[in-house]
Amino acid sequence: MTNVLVFRTNINTDERIHRAACRLCLLKGICRWRIDLDDENGRTTQCILRIETESLTEIDVIRLLTAAGLQCEVLN
């Protein structure tokens, strides 16, 4: 069963996208991922990371990206 994990991030530049991509490629269990740079929540523009996975948890992703110096928090 595939789960979709959704995060608010600061992955909003080419350098940060590259850094995130390099880290995400290290994780086994990711089926697909994408970053929406212009997601509107009604008040502000957010950078949203969506990951389709069969085995990863939100904590796995948060630890990996924060260790790379990126901000990442679960979007409820």
N, CA, C and O atoms as CSV, one atom per row, in Angstrom:
chain,resi,resn,atom,element,x,y,z
A,1,MET,N,N,0.839,-1.181,0.000
A,1,MET,CA,C,0.000,0.000,0.000
A,1,MET,C,C,0.886,1.248,0.000
A,1,MET,O,O,1.839,1.337,0.774
A,2,THR,N,N,0.576,2.186,-0.849
A,2,THR,CA,C,1.351,3.413,-0.953
A,2,THR,C,C,0.737,4.497,-0.078
A,2,THR,O,O,-0.473,4.725,-0.104
A,3,ASN,N,N,1.582,5.156,0.690
A,3,ASN,CA,C,1.175,6.292,1.511
A,3,ASN,C,C,1.734,7.561,0.899
A,3,ASN,O,O,2.795,7.541,0.274
A,4,VAL,N,N,1.027,8.661,1.076
A,4,VAL,CA,C,1.520,9.965,0.638
A,4,VAL,C,C,1.846,10.773,1.886
A,4,VAL,O,O,0.983,11.022,2.727
A,5,LEU,N,N,3.111,11.177,1.991
A,5,LEU,CA,C,3.579,12.021,3.089
A,5,LEU,C,C,3.700,13.440,2.557
A,5,LEU,O,O,4.226,13.653,1.465
A,6,VAL,N,N,3.218,14.407,3.319
A,6,VAL,CA,C,3.215,15.801,2.855
A,6,VAL,C,C,3.904,16.671,3.899
A,6,VAL,O,O,3.607,16.596,5.091
A,7,PHE,N,N,4.838,17.502,3.419
A,7,PHE,CA,C,5.653,18.328,4.302
A,7,PHE,C,C,5.688,19.768,3.823
A,7,PHE,O,O,5.614,20.030,2.623
A,8,ARG,N,N,5.801,20.701,4.757
A,8,ARG,CA,C,6.117,22.106,4.478
A,8,ARG,C,C,7.636,22.203,4.588
A,8,ARG,O,O,8.224,21.703,5.547
A,9,THR,N,N,8.271,22.845,3.609
A,9,THR,CA,C,9.735,22.907,3.590
A,9,THR,C,C,10.228,24.302,3.204
A,9,THR,O,O,9.450,25.190,2.853
A,10,ASN,N,N,11.547,24.457,3.282
A,10,ASN,CA,C,12.188,25.659,2.746
A,10,ASN,C,C,12.960,25.317,1.471
A,10,ASN,O,O,13.919,26.004,1.116
A,11,ILE,N,N,12.546,24.277,0.799
A,11,ILE,CA,C,13.201,23.839,-0.444
A,11,ILE,C,C,12.649,24.695,-1.578
A,11,ILE,O,O,11.722,24.294,-2.282
A,12,ASN,N,N,13.232,25.877,-1.742
A,12,ASN,CA,C,12.679,26.858,-2.671
A,12,ASN,C,C,13.707,27.470,-3.617
A,12,ASN,O,O,13.410,28.449,-4.302
A,13,THR,N,N,14.901,26.909,-3.662
A,13,THR,CA,C,15.933,27.368,-4.600
A,13,THR,C,C,16.497,26.159,-5.329
A,13,THR,O,O,16.317,25.020,-4.896
A,14,ASP,N,N,17.176,26.412,-6.428
A,14,ASP,CA,C,17.790,25.308,-7.175
A,14,ASP,C,C,18.784,24.537,-6.314
A,14,ASP,O,O,18.847,23.309,-6.380
A,15,GLU,N,N,19.551,25.250,-5.516
A,15,GLU,CA,C,20.548,24.604,-4.659
A,15,GLU,C,C,19.874,23.702,-3.631
A,15,GLU,O,O,20.331,22.584,-3.396
A,16,ARG,N,N,18.802,24.173,-3.024
A,16,ARG,CA,C,18.098,23.366,-2.022
A,16,ARG,C,C,17.383,22.176,-2.666
A,16,ARG,O,O,17.332,21.092,-2.086
A,17,ILE,N,N,16.838,22.379,-3.851
A,17,ILE,CA,C,16.209,21.264,-4.568
A,17,ILE,C,C,17.250,20.190,-4.865
A,17,ILE,O,O,16.986,19.001,-4.684
A,18,HIS,N,N,18.422,20.600,-5.317
A,18,HIS,CA,C,19.495,19.650,-5.600
A,18,HIS,C,C,19.922,18.908,-4.321
A,18,HIS,O,O,20.115,17.693,-4.337
A,19,ARG,N,N,20.065,19.644,-3.234
A,19,ARG,CA,C,20.461,19.038,-1.963
A,19,ARG,C,C,19.413,18.017,-1.502
A,19,ARG,O,O,19.755,16.921,-1.058
A,20,ALA,N,N,18.136,18.390,-1.614
A,20,ALA,CA,C,17.056,17.477,-1.227
A,20,ALA,C,C,17.032,16.248,-2.130
A,20,ALA,O,O,16.877,15.125,-1.652
A,21,ALA,N,N,17.185,16.461,-3.435
A,21,ALA,CA,C,17.154,15.338,-4.380
A,21,ALA,C,C,18.272,14.346,-4.092
A,21,ALA,O,O,18.052,13.135,-4.130
A,22,CYS,N,N,19.456,14.842,-3.809
A,22,CYS,CA,C,20.583,13.957,-3.494
A,22,CYS,C,C,20.288,13.115,-2.260
A,22,CYS,O,O,20.638,11.935,-2.215
A,23,ARG,N,N,19.650,13.709,-1.263
A,23,ARG,CA,C,19.334,12.969,-0.028
A,23,ARG,C,C,18.182,11.997,-0.245
A,23,ARG,O,O,18.241,10.852,0.203
A,24,LEU,N,N,17.132,12.450,-0.933
A,24,LEU,CA,C,15.965,11.596,-1.137
A,24,LEU,C,C,16.295,10.363,-1.973
A,24,LEU,O,O,15.685,9.308,-1.799
A,25,CYS,N,N,17.258,10.499,-2.878
A,25,CYS,CA,C,17.675,9.352,-3.690
A,25,CYS,C,C,18.343,8.273,-2.842
A,25,CYS,O,O,18.431,7.121,-3.267
A,26,LEU,N,N,18.810,8.628,-1.663
A,26,LEU,CA,C,19.441,7.663,-0.769
A,26,LEU,C,C,18.427,6.783,-0.041
A,26,LEU,O,O,18.765,5.693,0.422
A,27,LEU,N,N,17.197,7.253,0.058
A,27,LEU,CA,C,16.176,6.514,0.803
A,27,LEU,C,C,15.534,5.442,-0.064
A,27,LEU,O,O,15.068,5.718,-1.169
A,28,LYS,N,N,15.514,4.237,0.441
A,28,LYS,CA,C,14.801,3.162,-0.234
A,28,LYS,C,C,13.342,3.245,0.196
A,28,LYS,O,O,13.051,3.593,1.341
A,29,GLY,N,N,12.447,2.937,-0.690
A,29,GLY,CA,C,11.040,2.951,-0.349
A,29,GLY,C,C,10.269,4.135,-0.906
A,29,GLY,O,O,9.057,4.231,-0.712
A,30,ILE,N,N,10.961,5.045,-1.600
A,30,ILE,CA,C,10.265,6.167,-2.233
A,30,ILE,C,C,9.833,5.740,-3.630
A,30,ILE,O,O,10.659,5.347,-4.453
A,31,CYS,N,N,8.545,5.821,-3.885
A,31,CYS,CA,C,8.021,5.514,-5.213
A,31,CYS,C,C,8.129,6.727,-6.131
A,31,CYS,O,O,8.484,6.619,-7.305
A,32,ARG,N,N,7.810,7.886,-5.553
A,32,ARG,CA,C,7.838,9.139,-6.312
A,32,ARG,C,C,7.859,10.290,-5.320
A,32,ARG,O,O,7.344,10.167,-4.209
A,33,TRP,N,N,8.457,11.414,-5.722
A,33,TRP,CA,C,8.420,12.621,-4.894
A,33,TRP,C,C,8.382,13.835,-5.804
A,33,TRP,O,O,8.819,13.796,-6.954
A,34,ARG,N,N,7.842,14.926,-5.247
A,34,ARG,CA,C,7.845,16.188,-5.998
A,34,ARG,C,C,7.731,17.348,-5.017
A,34,ARG,O,O,7.237,17.205,-3.899
A,35,ILE,N,N,8.203,18.492,-5.473
A,35,ILE,CA,C,8.143,19.716,-4.681
A,35,ILE,C,C,7.289,20.725,-5.445
A,35,ILE,O,O,7.553,21.029,-6.609
A,36,ASP,N,N,6.268,21.232,-4.774
A,36,ASP,CA,C,5.439,22.298,-5.337
A,36,ASP,C,C,5.934,23.608,-4.741
A,36,ASP,O,O,5.836,23.826,-3.534
A,37,LEU,N,N,6.458,24.463,-5.580
A,37,LEU,CA,C,7.040,25.719,-5.108
A,37,LEU,C,C,6.017,26.824,-4.924
A,37,LEU,O,O,6.312,27.823,-4.269
A,38,ASP,N,N,4.841,26.678,-5.474
A,38,ASP,CA,C,3.840,27.743,-5.432
A,38,ASP,C,C,2.517,27.271,-4.865
A,38,ASP,O,O,1.463,27.626,-5.392
A,39,ASP,N,N,2.544,26.488,-3.816
A,39,ASP,CA,C,1.316,25.996,-3.204
A,39,ASP,C,C,0.707,27.096,-2.342
A,39,ASP,O,O,1.352,27.581,-1.413
A,40,GLU,N,N,-0.498,27.485,-2.633
A,40,GLU,CA,C,-1.188,28.551,-1.890
A,40,GLU,C,C,-2.022,27.936,-0.775
A,40,GLU,O,O,-2.786,27.000,-1.012
A,41,ASN,N,N,-1.880,28.453,0.428
A,41,ASN,CA,C,-2.701,27.968,1.536
A,41,ASN,C,C,-3.757,29.003,1.935
A,41,ASN,O,O,-4.361,28.893,3.002
A,42,GLY,N,N,-3.974,29.981,1.102
A,42,GLY,CA,C,-4.962,31.012,1.414
A,42,GLY,C,C,-4.342,32.298,1.906
A,42,GLY,O,O,-4.934,33.365,1.746
A,43,ARG,N,N,-3.156,32.227,2.505
A,43,ARG,CA,C,-2.501,33.426,3.044
A,43,ARG,C,C,-1.118,33.626,2.440
A,43,ARG,O,O,-0.758,34.739,2.058
A,44,THR,N,N,-0.354,32.562,2.356
A,44,THR,CA,C,1.035,32.684,1.906
A,44,THR,C,C,1.366,31.574,0.924
A,44,THR,O,O,0.646,30.581,0.816
A,45,THR,N,N,2.459,31.759,0.215
A,45,THR,CA,C,2.963,30.724,-0.678
A,45,THR,C,C,3.886,29.819,0.118
A,45,THR,O,O,4.733,30.288,0.879
A,46,GLN,N,N,3.715,28.519,-0.065
A,46,GLN,CA,C,4.518,27.542,0.653
A,46,GLN,C,C,5.226,26.623,-0.337
A,46,GLN,O,O,4.789,26.475,-1.478
A,47,CYS,N,N,6.298,26.020,0.097
A,47,CYS,CA,C,6.973,24.974,-0.664
A,47,CYS,C,C,6.547,23.651,-0.028
A,47,CYS,O,O,6.806,23.404,1.149
A,48,ILE,N,N,5.900,22.821,-0.812
A,48,ILE,CA,C,5.338,21.582,-0.307
A,48,ILE,C,C,6.045,20.396,-0.965
A,48,ILE,O,O,6.162,20.316,-2.187
A,49,LEU,N,N,6.507,19.486,-0.122
A,49,LEU,CA,C,7.137,18.247,-0.573
A,49,LEU,C,C,6.140,17.121,-0.378
A,49,LEU,O,O,5.631,16.919,0.724
A,50,ARG,N,N,5.856,16.381,-1.460
A,50,ARG,CA,C,4.976,15.218,-1.393
A,50,ARG,C,C,5.787,13.989,-1.766
A,50,ARG,O,O,6.484,13.971,-2.780
A,51,ILE,N,N,5.687,12.973,-0.939
A,51,ILE,CA,C,6.423,11.736,-1.164
A,51,ILE,C,C,5.440,10.577,-1.153
A,51,ILE,O,O,4.655,10.423,-0.218
A,52,GLU,N,N,5.491,9.761,-2.202
A,52,GLU,CA,C,4.730,8.516,-2.223
A,52,GLU,C,C,5.691,7.409,-1.797
A,52,GLU,O,O,6.761,7.242,-2.384
A,53,THR,N,N,5.297,6.657,-0.769
A,53,THR,CA,C,6.179,5.646,-0.215
A,53,THR,C,C,5.384,4.436,0.250
A,53,THR,O,O,4.204,4.535,0.588
A,54,GLU,N,N,6.049,3.309,0.259
A,54,GLU,CA,C,5.442,2.090,0.786
A,54,GLU,C,C,5.965,1.758,2.169
A,54,GLU,O,O,5.377,0.940,2.877
A,55,SER,N,N,7.083,2.397,2.567
A,55,SER,CA,C,7.688,1.954,3.826
A,55,SER,C,C,8.227,3.069,4.723
A,55,SER,O,O,8.487,2.823,5.901
A,56,LEU,N,N,8.400,4.271,4.209
A,56,LEU,CA,C,9.003,5.327,5.016
A,56,LEU,C,C,7.989,6.000,5.928
A,56,LEU,O,O,6.788,6.014,5.655
A,57,THR,N,N,8.501,6.552,7.009
A,57,THR,CA,C,7.656,7.331,7.910
A,57,THR,C,C,8.018,8.811,7.764
A,57,THR,O,O,9.031,9.162,7.160
A,58,GLU,N,N,7.179,9.653,8.323
A,58,GLU,CA,C,7.440,11.087,8.303
A,58,GLU,C,C,8.744,11.400,9.022
A,58,GLU,O,O,9.499,12.270,8.588
A,59,ILE,N,N,9.013,10.699,10.113
A,59,ILE,CA,C,10.250,10.915,10.884
A,59,ILE,C,C,11.475,10.588,10.042
A,59,ILE,O,O,12.478,11.296,10.128
A,60,ASP,N,N,11.423,9.527,9.224
A,60,ASP,CA,C,12.553,9.180,8.347
A,60,ASP,C,C,12.918,10.346,7.445
A,60,ASP,O,O,14.090,10.696,7.309
A,61,VAL,N,N,11.913,10.939,6.833
A,61,VAL,CA,C,12.134,12.040,5.889
A,61,VAL,C,C,12.621,13.286,6.619
A,61,VAL,O,O,13.564,13.936,6.169
A,62,ILE,N,N,11.993,13.622,7.735
A,62,ILE,CA,C,12.387,14.809,8.495
A,62,ILE,C,C,13.833,14.702,8.953
A,62,ILE,O,O,14.591,15.663,8.826
A,63,ARG,N,N,14.221,13.566,9.474
A,63,ARG,CA,C,15.620,13.395,9.929
A,63,ARG,C,C,16.608,13.556,8.788
A,63,ARG,O,O,17.635,14.217,8.939
A,64,LEU,N,N,16.303,12.961,7.656
A,64,LEU,CA,C,17.207,13.028,6.508
A,64,LEU,C,C,17.378,14.463,6.016
A,64,LEU,O,O,18.499,14.910,5.773
A,65,LEU,N,N,16.275,15.177,5.870
A,65,LEU,CA,C,16.353,16.530,5.319
A,65,LEU,C,C,16.895,17.544,6.319
A,65,LEU,O,O,17.629,18.453,5.928
A,66,THR,N,N,16.555,17.414,7.590
A,66,THR,CA,C,17.107,18.353,8.567
A,66,THR,C,C,18.608,18.128,8.748
A,66,THR,O,O,19.346,19.077,9.013
A,67,ALA,N,N,19.061,16.892,8.609
A,67,ALA,CA,C,20.500,16.620,8.664
A,67,ALA,C,C,21.229,17.279,7.490
A,67,ALA,O,O,22.427,17.550,7.567
A,68,ALA,N,N,20.497,17.531,6.407
A,68,ALA,CA,C,21.067,18.205,5.233
A,68,ALA,C,C,20.928,19.729,5.340
A,68,ALA,O,O,21.262,20.449,4.399
A,69,GLY,N,N,20.439,20.217,6.479
A,69,GLY,CA,C,20.300,21.653,6.673
A,69,GLY,C,C,19.034,22.244,6.080
A,69,GLY,O,O,18.954,23.456,5.880
A,70,LEU,N,N,18.042,21.406,5.793
A,70,LEU,CA,C,16.790,21.876,5.230
A,70,LEU,C,C,15.692,21.824,6.278
A,70,LEU,O,O,15.704,20.967,7.162
A,71,GLN,N,N,14.750,22.739,6.175
A,71,GLN,CA,C,13.607,22.715,7.075
A,71,GLN,C,C,12.539,21.795,6.493
A,71,GLN,O,O,12.275,21.796,5.291
A,72,CYS,N,N,11.935,21.009,7.381
A,72,CYS,CA,C,10.933,20.059,6.929
A,72,CYS,C,C,10.018,19.749,8.100
A,72,CYS,O,O,10.479,19.306,9.152
A,73,GLU,N,N,8.724,19.981,7.925
A,73,GLU,CA,C,7.763,19.654,8.984
A,73,GLU,C,C,6.511,19.090,8.337
A,73,GLU,O,O,6.164,19.435,7.207
A,74,VAL,N,N,5.849,18.227,9.066
A,74,VAL,CA,C,4.632,17.590,8.560
A,74,VAL,C,C,3.561,18.647,8.339
A,74,VAL,O,O,3.344,19.520,9.179
A,75,LEU,N,N,2.906,18.554,7.211
A,75,LEU,CA,C,1.795,19.453,6.899
A,75,LEU,C,C,0.505,18.704,7.159
A,75,LEU,O,O,0.219,17.693,6.517
A,76,ASN,N,N,-0.265,19.202,8.098
A,76,ASN,CA,C,-1.535,18.536,8.455
A,76,ASN,C,C,-2.664,19.046,7.610
A,76,ASN,O,O,-3.802,18.603,7.767
